[in-house]
Structure formats: structure tokens, C-alpha cells
Amino acid sequence: MTCPRISTGSGYSTRKPTSCECNGTLCAQLTMKMENKIKRFISKSPLKHWYLLVKIEFLDSQTISAANFKSLIIQNLKRMYGEIGAATNIYIRKFFEKEQEAILMVPNSHVIHLWTSLITISDFYGTPCSVRILQTSQHLISIGSSSRQLIYST
């Protein structure tokens, strides 16, 4: 459907269709195809938020709620960085009660503070515990669609 007088190495011409000597109808169609082609957008600047998939583990089979988990994080941020650290906007996007995992969202400027605070958590009201950071990304889709956690039916 492209003009026979224009060479098309990759399916689209690199020359302007007006340089063709045909009647112009095929060239106009080629121009419309080139204008409607989807262009890839690549963002090289850092995004506004980071997402962290974290898991809290206890020695015994104790569980924790999302509110208690967030208060534990904020207390540890306050212990390490003072009132400025406690004022960090941390959102629990999703909390999985059964697995004791959470997806946290934190602004780009505070991700290091949250990270260091999480890895230094050692107890929850006297009960020994640890927090593991399983995955980090600037895109939520990367955390939500992990191929490592897929379960295939056989």
C-alpha cells in the first residue's frame, strides 16, 4: 500500500512523500500512517515515588495489622531521624495479612531514610522481628506483576 517510487526499508519511508512523482494518493496515505504511528516516551528523570515490597517476620507465628506496621515504621523513623523523619509521607498501598507483606509508597527524596529505617527494625513492643525488603521499583506495575510469584495451574 506504499508508494512504489519511495524506497521503504523498514515499512515507512525516511523521505518526505512530496518528493514522489506519482499521483499523490498513495503518498498521502503514507503520510497519514507516519503521523499516526505510536511514539515511545522514555522518561530519564526520576519519578516522584518509589514502591517497596517489604515483609515483616517474627520468631513465633505472631501477626501484625497494617496500622501497627505503619506505626512501627514511623516510630523507627522518628528514632533514627527525629521529627523530620517521622513527618515523611509513607503510604501503605496494600497490606497482605496472611503473608505479612506490604507495598509501601514513599517520595523519591525520602526513600533512603525509609530503607535504612526498615532494615534496622529489630523488635515490635519487645517481640523480636525483622523486616526484609523483597523488591523495590519506581513503577508499581513492576511490584504487582512479579514473575517470581506466579502460580501456574497444571
C-alpha atoms as an extended CHARMM CRD file, in Angstrom:
* protein
*
       154  EXT
         1         1  MET       CA              0.0000000000        0.0000000000        0.0000000000  PROA      1               0.0000000000
         2         2  THR       CA              3.0470000000        2.2320000000       -0.0250000000  PROA      2               0.0000000000
         3         3  CYS       CA              4.1620000000        4.2260000000       -3.0000000000  PROA      3               0.0000000000
         4         4  PRO       CA              6.3260000000        2.1600000000       -5.3820000000  PROA      4               0.0000000000
         5         5  ARG       CA              8.6080000000        5.1040000000       -6.1410000000  PROA      5               0.0000000000
         6         6  ILE       CA              9.6640000000        5.5750000000       -2.4970000000  PROA      6               0.0000000000
         7         7  SER       CA             12.0220000000        3.0270000000       -1.0160000000  PROA      7               0.0000000000
         8         8  THR       CA             10.6620000000        1.5410000000        2.2070000000  PROA      8               0.0000000000
         9         9  GLY       CA             13.3700000000       -0.3200000000        4.0390000000  PROA      9               0.0000000000
        10        10  SER       CA             11.5080000000       -0.7020000000        7.3380000000  PROA      10              0.0000000000
        11        11  GLY       CA              7.9350000000       -0.2570000000        6.1360000000  PROA      11              0.0000000000
        12        12  TYR       CA              7.9670000000        3.5290000000        6.4650000000  PROA      12              0.0000000000
        13        13  SER       CA              9.7780000000        5.9810000000        4.2690000000  PROA      13              0.0000000000
        14        14  THR       CA             12.5010000000        8.2080000000        5.5560000000  PROA      14              0.0000000000
        15        15  ARG       CA             11.9710000000       10.7190000000        2.7430000000  PROA      15              0.0000000000
        16        16  LYS       CA              9.1080000000       13.1390000000        2.5560000000  PROA      16              0.0000000000
        17        17  PRO       CA              6.2670000000       11.8280000000        0.3950000000  PROA      17              0.0000000000
        18        18  THR       CA              6.1320000000       15.1160000000       -1.5480000000  PROA      18              0.0000000000
        19        19  SER       CA              9.3160000000       14.1050000000       -3.3950000000  PROA      19              0.0000000000
        20        20  CYS       CA              7.4330000000       11.2710000000       -5.1390000000  PROA      20              0.0000000000
        21        21  GLU       CA              6.4350000000       11.7310000000       -8.7810000000  PROA      21              0.0000000000
        22        22  CYS       CA              3.2160000000        9.6140000000       -8.6270000000  PROA      22              0.0000000000
        23        23  ASN       CA             -0.3050000000       10.9850000000       -8.4640000000  PROA      23              0.0000000000
        24        24  GLY       CA             -0.0460000000       11.6260000000       -4.7010000000  PROA      24              0.0000000000
        25        25  THR       CA             -2.8290000000        9.3910000000       -3.3640000000  PROA      25              0.0000000000
        26        26  LEU       CA             -0.5120000000        6.6750000000       -2.1050000000  PROA      26              0.0000000000
        27        27  CYS       CA              1.8750000000        9.2840000000       -0.7570000000  PROA      27              0.0000000000
        28        28  ALA       CA             -0.9360000000       10.9160000000        1.2030000000  PROA      28              0.0000000000
        29        29  GLN       CA             -1.8160000000        7.5390000000        2.7270000000  PROA      29              0.0000000000
        30        30  LEU       CA              1.8290000000        7.0190000000        3.6840000000  PROA      30              0.0000000000
        31        31  THR       CA              1.9250000000       10.4580000000        5.3120000000  PROA      31              0.0000000000
        32        32  MET       CA             -1.1720000000        9.6250000000        7.3780000000  PROA      32              0.0000000000
        33        33  LYS       CA              0.3850000000        6.3270000000        8.5150000000  PROA      33              0.0000000000
        34        34  MET       CA              3.5610000000        8.0970000000        9.5910000000  PROA      34              0.0000000000
        35        35  GLU       CA              1.6370000000       10.7360000000       11.5530000000  PROA      35              0.0000000000
        36        36  ASN       CA             -0.4830000000        8.1340000000       13.3940000000  PROA      36              0.0000000000
        37        37  LYS       CA              2.4860000000        5.9590000000       14.3320000000  PROA      37              0.0000000000
        38        38  ILE       CA              2.8380000000        5.4650000000       18.0810000000  PROA      38              0.0000000000
        39        39  LYS       CA              5.9650000000        7.0270000000       19.5050000000  PROA      39              0.0000000000
        40        40  ARG       CA              7.7830000000        5.6810000000       22.5380000000  PROA      40              0.0000000000
        41        41  PHE       CA              8.1450000000        8.0180000000       25.5100000000  PROA      41              0.0000000000
        42        42  ILE       CA             11.2000000000        7.4800000000       27.6950000000  PROA      42              0.0000000000
        43        43  SER       CA             11.4700000000        9.3400000000       30.9790000000  PROA      43              0.0000000000
        44        44  LYS       CA             15.0510000000        9.7560000000       32.1400000000  PROA      44              0.0000000000
        45        45  SER       CA             14.2840000000       11.9060000000       35.1530000000  PROA      45              0.0000000000
        46        46  PRO       CA             13.4570000000       10.2370000000       38.4780000000  PROA      46              0.0000000000
        47        47  LEU       CA              9.7870000000        9.6710000000       39.1730000000  PROA      47              0.0000000000
        48        48  LYS       CA              8.0370000000       11.1600000000       42.1830000000  PROA      48              0.0000000000
        49        49  HSD       CA              7.6350000000        7.9700000000       44.2260000000  PROA      49              0.0000000000
        50        50  TRP       CA              9.3250000000        4.6700000000       44.9990000000  PROA      50              0.0000000000
        51        51  TYR       CA              7.4650000000        1.4640000000       45.7970000000  PROA      51              0.0000000000
        52        52  LEU       CA              8.8740000000       -1.1190000000       48.1910000000  PROA      52              0.0000000000
        53        53  LEU       CA              7.6070000000       -4.6320000000       48.7750000000  PROA      53              0.0000000000
        54        54  VAL       CA              8.5160000000       -5.4800000000       52.3770000000  PROA      54              0.0000000000
        55        55  LYS       CA              7.8870000000       -8.4380000000       54.6600000000  PROA      55              0.0000000000
        56        56  ILE       CA              7.8700000000       -8.4650000000       58.4550000000  PROA      56              0.0000000000
        57        57  GLU       CA              8.9300000000      -11.6930000000       60.1360000000  PROA      57              0.0000000000
        58        58  PHE       CA              8.5890000000      -12.7500000000       63.7770000000  PROA      58              0.0000000000
        59        59  LEU       CA             10.2910000000      -15.6240000000       65.5900000000  PROA      59              0.0000000000
        60        60  ASP       CA              6.9130000000      -17.0330000000       66.5610000000  PROA      60              0.0000000000
        61        61  SER       CA              3.8100000000      -17.0080000000       64.3810000000  PROA      61              0.0000000000
        62        62  GLN       CA              2.6860000000      -13.5630000000       65.5170000000  PROA      62              0.0000000000
        63        63  THR       CA              0.8190000000      -11.3330000000       63.0480000000  PROA      63              0.0000000000
        64        64  ILE       CA              0.5660000000       -7.5850000000       62.7990000000  PROA      64              0.0000000000
        65        65  SER       CA             -2.0700000000       -5.2670000000       61.3380000000  PROA      65              0.0000000000
        66        66  ALA       CA             -1.4420000000       -2.5680000000       58.7460000000  PROA      66              0.0000000000
        67        67  ALA       CA             -1.9370000000        0.2310000000       61.2960000000  PROA      67              0.0000000000
        68        68  ASN       CA              0.5420000000       -1.3310000000       63.7240000000  PROA      68              0.0000000000
        69        69  PHE       CA              3.0330000000       -1.8610000000       60.9180000000  PROA      69              0.0000000000
        70        70  LYS       CA              2.8330000000        1.7840000000       59.8760000000  PROA      70              0.0000000000
        71        71  SER       CA              3.2210000000        2.9540000000       63.4820000000  PROA      71              0.0000000000
        72        72  LEU       CA              6.2690000000        0.6860000000       63.8210000000  PROA      72              0.0000000000
        73        73  ILE       CA              7.8200000000        2.2870000000       60.7300000000  PROA      73              0.0000000000
        74        74  ILE       CA              7.0630000000        5.8290000000       61.9040000000  PROA      74              0.0000000000
        75        75  GLN       CA              8.4520000000        5.1260000000       65.4020000000  PROA      75              0.0000000000
        76        76  ASN       CA             11.6650000000        3.8290000000       63.9010000000  PROA      76              0.0000000000
        77        77  LEU       CA             11.9390000000        6.8040000000       61.5250000000  PROA      77              0.0000000000
        78        78  LYS       CA             11.4640000000        9.1130000000       64.4990000000  PROA      78              0.0000000000
        79        79  ARG       CA             14.1050000000        7.2270000000       66.5000000000  PROA      79              0.0000000000
        80        80  MET       CA             16.6440000000        7.4980000000       63.6660000000  PROA      80              0.0000000000
        81        81  TYR       CA             15.8800000000       10.8970000000       62.0950000000  PROA      81              0.0000000000
        82        82  GLY       CA             13.8230000000       12.7820000000       64.6860000000  PROA      82              0.0000000000
        83        83  GLU       CA             10.6500000000       14.7140000000       63.9350000000  PROA      83              0.0000000000
        84        84  ILE       CA             11.6970000000       15.3330000000       60.3210000000  PROA      84              0.0000000000
        85        85  GLY       CA             11.9160000000       11.6030000000       59.6990000000  PROA      85              0.0000000000
        86        86  ALA       CA              8.5690000000       10.9750000000       61.3710000000  PROA      86              0.0000000000
        87        87  ALA       CA              6.9520000000       13.5670000000       59.0900000000  PROA      87              0.0000000000
        88        88  THR       CA              7.8250000000       11.5780000000       55.9580000000  PROA      88              0.0000000000
        89        89  ASN       CA              4.7980000000       10.7200000000       53.8250000000  PROA      89              0.0000000000
        90        90  ILE       CA              4.6600000000        6.9430000000       53.7560000000  PROA      90              0.0000000000
        91        91  TYR       CA              1.6420000000        5.2160000000       52.2960000000  PROA      91              0.0000000000
        92        92  ILE       CA              0.7770000000        1.5550000000       52.6350000000  PROA      92              0.0000000000
        93        93  ARG       CA             -0.6570000000        0.8320000000       49.1980000000  PROA      93              0.0000000000
        94        94  LYS       CA             -1.5380000000       -2.7600000000       50.0270000000  PROA      94              0.0000000000
        95        95  PHE       CA             -1.0930000000       -4.9510000000       53.1000000000  PROA      95              0.0000000000
        96        96  PHE       CA             -1.3120000000       -8.7140000000       52.8700000000  PROA      96              0.0000000000
        97        97  GLU       CA             -2.3760000000      -10.0570000000       56.2860000000  PROA      97              0.0000000000
        98        98  LYS       CA             -1.6790000000      -13.7080000000       55.5020000000  PROA      98              0.0000000000
        99        99  GLU       CA              1.8390000000      -13.2330000000       54.1400000000  PROA      99              0.0000000000
       100       100  GLN       CA              2.6400000000      -10.2470000000       56.3950000000  PROA      100             0.0000000000
       101       101  GLU       CA              3.8100000000       -8.2830000000       53.3520000000  PROA      101             0.0000000000
       102       102  ALA       CA              3.1370000000       -4.6810000000       52.3970000000  PROA      102             0.0000000000
       103       103  ILE       CA              3.6310000000       -2.4540000000       49.3760000000  PROA      103             0.0000000000
       104       104  LEU       CA              4.8740000000        0.9110000000       50.6010000000  PROA      104             0.0000000000
       105       105  MET       CA              4.9310000000        4.1420000000       48.6170000000  PROA      105             0.0000000000
       106       106  VAL       CA              7.4240000000        6.8210000000       49.6030000000  PROA      106             0.0000000000
       107       107  PRO       CA              8.5360000000       10.0740000000       47.9320000000  PROA      107             0.0000000000
       108       108  ASN       CA             11.7530000000        9.8860000000       45.9440000000  PROA      108             0.0000000000
       109       109  SER       CA             13.5550000000       12.2390000000       48.3500000000  PROA      109             0.0000000000
       110       110  HSD       CA             12.9040000000       10.0020000000       51.3990000000  PROA      110             0.0000000000
       111       111  VAL       CA             13.4830000000        6.5010000000       50.0400000000  PROA      111             0.0000000000
       112       112  ILE       CA             16.9320000000        6.1920000000       51.6280000000  PROA      112             0.0000000000
       113       113  HSD       CA             15.5840000000        7.2580000000       55.0270000000  PROA      113             0.0000000000
       114       114  LEU       CA             12.8110000000        4.6790000000       54.8470000000  PROA      114             0.0000000000
       115       115  TRP       CA             15.1700000000        1.9670000000       53.6210000000  PROA      115             0.0000000000
       116       116  THR       CA             17.6610000000        2.4570000000       56.4580000000  PROA      116             0.0000000000
       117       117  SER       CA             14.8520000000        2.6720000000       58.9600000000  PROA      117             0.0000000000
       118       118  LEU       CA             13.2990000000       -0.5900000000       57.7700000000  PROA      118             0.0000000000
       119       119  ILE       CA             16.4770000000       -2.6280000000       57.9170000000  PROA      119             0.0000000000
       120       120  THR       CA             17.2110000000       -1.5220000000       61.4860000000  PROA      120             0.0000000000
       121       121  ILE       CA             13.8470000000       -2.6330000000       62.9340000000  PROA      121             0.0000000000
       122       122  SER       CA             14.5900000000       -5.3770000000       65.4350000000  PROA      122             0.0000000000
       123       123  ASP       CA             11.5950000000       -5.5970000000       67.7690000000  PROA      123             0.0000000000
       124       124  PHE       CA              7.8860000000       -4.8540000000       67.9590000000  PROA      124             0.0000000000
       125       125  TYR       CA              6.9300000000       -3.9950000000       71.5510000000  PROA      125             0.0000000000
       126       126  GLY       CA              9.5270000000       -6.3900000000       72.9400000000  PROA      126             0.0000000000
       127       127  THR       CA              8.9100000000       -9.1940000000       70.4230000000  PROA      127             0.0000000000
       128       128  PRO       CA             11.9350000000       -9.8230000000       68.1710000000  PROA      128             0.0000000000
       129       129  CYS       CA             11.2060000000       -9.2490000000       64.4930000000  PROA      129             0.0000000000
       130       130  SER       CA             12.9150000000       -8.3020000000       61.2640000000  PROA      130             0.0000000000
       131       131  VAL       CA             11.8150000000       -6.5220000000       58.1220000000  PROA      131             0.0000000000
       132       132  ARG       CA             13.0600000000       -7.7160000000       54.7560000000  PROA      132             0.0000000000
       133       133  ILE       CA             12.8810000000       -5.5980000000       51.6240000000  PROA      133             0.0000000000
       134       134  LEU       CA             11.8600000000       -8.0130000000       48.8940000000  PROA      134             0.0000000000
       135       135  GLN       CA             11.6050000000       -5.6880000000       45.9060000000  PROA      135             0.0000000000
       136       136  THR       CA             11.9200000000       -2.0060000000       45.0150000000  PROA      136             0.0000000000
       137       137  SER       CA             10.8520000000       -0.0990000000       41.9350000000  PROA      137             0.0000000000
       138       138  GLN       CA              9.7160000000        3.2900000000       40.7390000000  PROA      138             0.0000000000
       139       139  HSD       CA              6.8400000000        1.6300000000       38.9060000000  PROA      139             0.0000000000
       140       140  LEU       CA              4.0050000000       -0.0070000000       40.8060000000  PROA      140             0.0000000000
       141       141  ILE       CA              3.3420000000       -2.4330000000       37.9550000000  PROA      141             0.0000000000
       142       142  SER       CA              6.7800000000       -3.9630000000       38.4960000000  PROA      142             0.0000000000
       143       143  ILE       CA              5.9180000000       -4.8320000000       42.0860000000  PROA      143             0.0000000000
       144       144  GLY       CA              2.4230000000       -6.0810000000       41.2940000000  PROA      144             0.0000000000
       145       145  SER       CA              3.3660000000       -8.3490000000       38.4180000000  PROA      145             0.0000000000
       146       146  SER       CA              6.4070000000      -10.2000000000       39.6770000000  PROA      146             0.0000000000
       147       147  SER       CA              7.1430000000      -13.3210000000       37.6260000000  PROA      147             0.0000000000
       148       148  ARG       CA              8.7470000000      -14.9040000000       40.6900000000  PROA      148             0.0000000000
       149       149  GLN       CA              5.4030000000      -15.1590000000       42.4260000000  PROA      149             0.0000000000
       150       150  LEU       CA              3.3270000000      -16.5030000000       39.5530000000  PROA      150             0.0000000000
       151       151  ILE       CA              1.4710000000      -19.7110000000       40.2320000000  PROA      151             0.0000000000
       152       152  TYR       CA              0.8230000000      -21.8000000000       37.1530000000  PROA      152             0.0000000000
       153       153  SER       CA             -2.0400000000      -24.2560000000       37.1510000000  PROA      153             0.0000000000
       154       154  THR       CA             -1.0880000000      -27.6950000000       35.8970000000  PROA      154             0.0000000000
